[in-house]
């Protein structure tokens, strides 16, 4: 009757989070490159737990957009100082001339 699609997220240990300067439940961007084409994932949630191993989880369509199964990698980017932000609000601000 219904389908649940998990929000894209990254699993990591507390040590990895510390080294990457991110916190549990923080939203980040992840930049990737596939066959010389860049792809940016927005609103990726960081999930930190001592039993996790470093991995990023996306849905099937997002994985197909990446289309690179050899040595996949991504770069975590934080664009804001706060723990949370609203990408839709940010887009609206840019379109109305507000620059952060």
C-alpha angles and dihedrals in degrees: 000000000000142000128216118209114196116229113251110269146164124231118209143152122255090254092053091047091051092050091048093046094237134123137215113282092011118142117231141166120243119206117204137175126213125176091341092309123114122224125186121201112202127198096025109168119222113223116193126192134144092239096052125101121211110276139131120225122204133162123265096264092050091048091050090051088057092049099179120113096169113091097333114200141166138194119228114225126187113197100177134051095223126081094242138030138167114239092197091054090047091053091049090050092051092048090051092050100259112139123197 
